[in-house]
Amino acid sequence: MGFRLAFVSFPALAVAASAAACSSSPEAATGASKSSSTSTVDAGVEAGGPSELANGCPVNSGYLGDDMCLAAPATTDGFQLHYGLTGEYTDPAVEAPFVLQPGGEINDCYYEKTSNATDQYIGGFDFQMRPGSHHIIMNVNTTAQADGFATCGANDQSPGLLYSSQTPTYDLRTDPAPENQGLAVKVPANSQAVINFHVINTTSKPILREAWLNYFYIDASQVKGIRGNVFLVGGLGFQITPGTNTTYQYSCSPDRPTRILSLAAHMHAHTSRLSMWKVTAGTPTQIYESYSWENPVGFEFDSVHTNPAWDRANQVPGATSGQLVLQPTDTLQWECAVDNTSDVTLTFRNEVYTGEMCIVGGTMVPADDPMNPYDFTCTLN
């Protein structure tokens, strides 16, 4: 099981995320719908006008990332959630809500129903996003609402029942580790899904905010455990003044025996390092280190993957290998090295250049009773 990032519905986090990041009017951040350039280098497209393949994927849309499109699975095999426009990519008015201009940044919520007519277990998934994605979180709400954009609620940035990603391509249709076979989550019929998408345009051309999210069923008779989230939030009370260079430390313990499936850092532009340790009987053993907020690395802890060793001198991320189990008497300790070279005070917020976060995300399964759902979460100032 790979990494998924999720935001929990603790009040302090909900207020920061809703007030500072979510927008019910994405058009305000877009402006003109696409670049006037038709150059293959500038626009990232082939020669010719916009068109659409038989599977619904775009060709020559005028935006980077047409090749990231995924065809939806057969209805008997699974379903797709799609953040993006429908129809051909030829109408500027239809495109406008999903366009982000150079230097722009937006974090918003888009609502749609899952197409499974009956309750289903999801055993695998395949996500792809156009360039610019910082994170994407897919969750399920208990109350139905109209499809389309709306103001993000607290639960809309909670641990994602339908998984999450920090990377533009995330394919886990099949978990290679034998001990992870049969792990799944249950999705009620026609669930109210919400997609929380954070996109940053660091290019010189407008980009299109779009993601294709495929989910694949597993028969209930094959389910052997329910995946849960790891979501450890540090820095809720951040007030990091300009010119300071400080390392912030946190630690949390699970409430029950927990087998960690994956871990990854989530941090912003002024954090140069996030490190993690497993602490048993007061003795810390380092298990993870990462350095890049733009290209976060998630590592799996199982019998199959061999993770690289970290190298701080050369900024090479890494982790220990093998299964990782935490008991309630253990702690997972982590720290972020933050160098505020900006001229603003950094607070806990989604904007990557004016806000900071020190978050450990990942996935797990209960080690004592795999069929009994559990999330390993905590929040710390």
KAHU-V465519 format. One record per backbone hydrogen bond with DSSP energy under -0.5 kcal/mol. CO is the residue of the C=O (numbers start at 1). NH is the residue of the N-H. E is the energy in kcal/mol with one decimal. If there is no record, write none. Layout:
# KAHU-V465519
{{CO & NH & E} {CO & NH & E}}
This chain:
# KAHU-V465519
{{4 & 362 & -0.9} {6 & 8 & -0.5} {8 & 10 & -0.5} {10 & 14 & -2.7} {11 & 15 & -2.5} {12 & 16 & -1.9} {13 & 17 & -2.8} {14 & 18 & -2.8} {15 & 19 & -2.4} {16 & 20 & -1.9} {17 & 21 & -1.9} {17 & 22 & -1.4} {21 & 107 & -0.9} {23 & 109 & -0.5} {25 & 28 & -1.8} {26 & 29 & -1.8} {27 & 30 & -1.9} {27 & 31 & -1.0} {29 & 101 & -1.2} {39 & 43 & -2.8} {40 & 44 & -1.2} {51 & 59 & -2.4} {53 & 56 & -2.0} {57 & 53 & -3.1} {59 & 51 & -2.4} {63 & 66 & -0.6} {65 & 68 & -1.9} {66 & 69 & -1.5} {74 & 77 & -1.9} {74 & 78 & -1.7} {77 & 217 & -2.8} {79 & 215 & -2.9} {81 & 213 & -2.6} {82 & 84 & -0.8} {83 & 211 & -2.4} {88 & 90 & -1.7} {88 & 91 & -0.5} {90 & 92 & -0.6} {91 & 94 & -0.6} {91 & 95 & -2.1} {92 & 96 & -2.1} {95 & 98 & -2.4} {96 & 99 & -1.4} {98 & 209 & -3.8} {100 & 207 & -2.5} {101 & 104 & -2.3} {104 & 201 & -2.8} {106 & 199 & -2.7} {108 & 197 & -2.1} {109 & 150 & -1.5} {110 & 195 & -3.2} {111 & 148 & -2.5} {112 & 193 & -2.2} {116 & 190 & -2.7} {120 & 187 & -3.7} {121 & 123 & -0.6} {121 & 218 & -1.9} {122 & 185 & -1.4} {124 & 216 & -2.6} {125 & 172 & -2.6} {126 & 214 & -2.8} {127 & 170 & -2.5} {128 & 212 & -3.0} {130 & 133 & -0.8} {132 & 200 & -2.8} {135 & 198 & -2.8} {136 & 165 & -2.3} {137 & 139 & -0.5} {137 & 196 & -3.1} {138 & 162 & -1.8} {139 & 194 & -2.2} {141 & 192 & -0.8} {148 & 111 & -2.3} {150 & 109 & -0.6} {154 & 157 & -1.4} {155 & 158 & -2.0} {158 & 7 & -0.7} {159 & 161 & -0.6} {160 & 163 & -1.7} {163 & 138 & -2.3} {165 & 136 & -2.1} {168 & 129 & -2.2} {170 & 127 & -2.9} {170 & 172 & -0.6} {172 & 125 & -0.8} {174 & 176 & -0.5} {177 & 180 & -1.6} {178 & 181 & -1.2} {180 & 183 & -1.6} {182 & 224 & -2.8} {182 & 225 & -1.4} {184 & 227 & -1.9} {185 & 122 & -3.2} {186 & 188 & -0.5} {187 & 120 & -2.4} {188 & 191 & -0.9} {191 & 114 & -2.5} {191 & 193 & -1.1} {192 & 141 & -3.0} {193 & 112 & -1.9} {194 & 139 & -2.5} {194 & 196 & -0.6} {195 & 110 & -2.2} {195 & 197 & -0.7} {196 & 137 & -2.5} {197 & 108 & -1.9} {197 & 199 & -0.5} {198 & 134 & -3.4} {198 & 135 & -1.3} {199 & 106 & -2.3} {200 & 202 & -0.8} {201 & 103 & -2.2} {207 & 100 & -2.8} {208 & 210 & -0.8} {210 & 130 & -2.4} {211 & 83 & -2.1} {212 & 128 & -2.2} {212 & 214 & -0.5} {213 & 81 & -2.7} {214 & 126 & -2.2} {215 & 79 & -1.5} {216 & 123 & -2.2} {216 & 124 & -1.3} {218 & 121 & -0.6} {219 & 222 & -2.1} {220 & 223 & -1.1} {225 & 184 & -2.1} {225 & 227 & -0.6} {228 & 364 & -2.1} {229 & 231 & -0.5} {229 & 376 & -2.7} {230 & 362 & -1.3} {231 & 233 & -0.6} {231 & 378 & -1.7} {232 & 234 & -0.6} {232 & 360 & -2.5} {233 & 380 & -2.4} {234 & 358 & -1.7} {235 & 238 & -2.2} {238 & 348 & -0.5} {239 & 241 & -0.8} {240 & 346 & -2.6} {241 & 244 & -1.4} {244 & 340 & -2.6} {246 & 248 & -0.5} {246 & 338 & -3.1} {248 & 336 & -2.2} {250 & 334 & -2.6} {252 & 332 & -3.2} {257 & 367 & -2.3} {257 & 368 & -0.8} {258 & 260 & -0.7} {258 & 326 & -3.0} {259 & 365 & -1.9} {260 & 324 & -0.7} {261 & 301 & -2.3} {262 & 363 & -1.2} {263 & 299 & -2.4} {264 & 361 & -2.6} {266 & 359 & -2.3} {268 & 271 & -2.0} {270 & 272 & -0.6} {270 & 339 & -2.8} {273 & 337 & -2.2} {274 & 290 & -2.1} {275 & 335 & -2.0} {276 & 287 & -2.3} {276 & 288 & -1.3} {277 & 279 & -0.5} {277 & 333 & -2.6} {278 & 280 & -0.6} {278 & 285 & -2.4} {279 & 331 & -1.8} {280 & 283 & -2.2} {282 & 284 & -0.6} {283 & 280 & -2.2} {285 & 278 & -2.7} {287 & 320 & -1.8} {288 & 276 & -2.3} {289 & 318 & -2.1} {290 & 274 & -2.4} {291 & 293 & -0.6} {293 & 296 & -0.5} {296 & 298 & -0.5} {297 & 265 & -0.6} {299 & 263 & -1.8} {300 & 302 & -0.6} {301 & 324 & -0.5} {302 & 322 & -0.7} {305 & 307 & -0.6} {305 & 322 & -0.6} {308 & 319 & -2.3} {311 & 316 & -2.5} {312 & 315 & -0.7} {315 & 317 & -0.6} {316 & 311 & -2.8} {318 & 289 & -2.1} {324 & 260 & -2.9} {326 & 258 & -2.8} {327 & 330 & -2.2} {331 & 279 & -2.8} {331 & 333 & -0.6} {332 & 252 & -1.8} {333 & 277 & -2.8} {334 & 250 & -2.8} {335 & 275 & -1.9} {336 & 248 & -2.9} {336 & 338 & -0.7} {337 & 272 & -2.5} {337 & 273 & -0.8} {337 & 339 & -0.5} {338 & 246 & -2.3} {338 & 340 & -0.6} {339 & 341 & -1.5} {340 & 243 & -2.8} {346 & 240 & -2.6} {347 & 349 & -1.1} {347 & 356 & -2.5} {351 & 355 & -1.4} {352 & 269 & -1.6} {354 & 347 & -0.9} {357 & 268 & -0.5} {358 & 234 & -1.9} {359 & 266 & -2.1} {359 & 361 & -0.6} {360 & 232 & -2.7} {361 & 264 & -2.1} {362 & 230 & -2.3} {363 & 261 & -2.4} {363 & 262 & -1.6} {364 & 228 & -3.1} {365 & 259 & -2.5} {369 & 372 & -2.3} {370 & 226 & -2.9} {371 & 373 & -0.8} {375 & 377 & -0.9} {376 & 231 & -2.6} {378 & 233 & -2.7} {380 & 235 & -1.0} {380 & 236 & -1.7}}
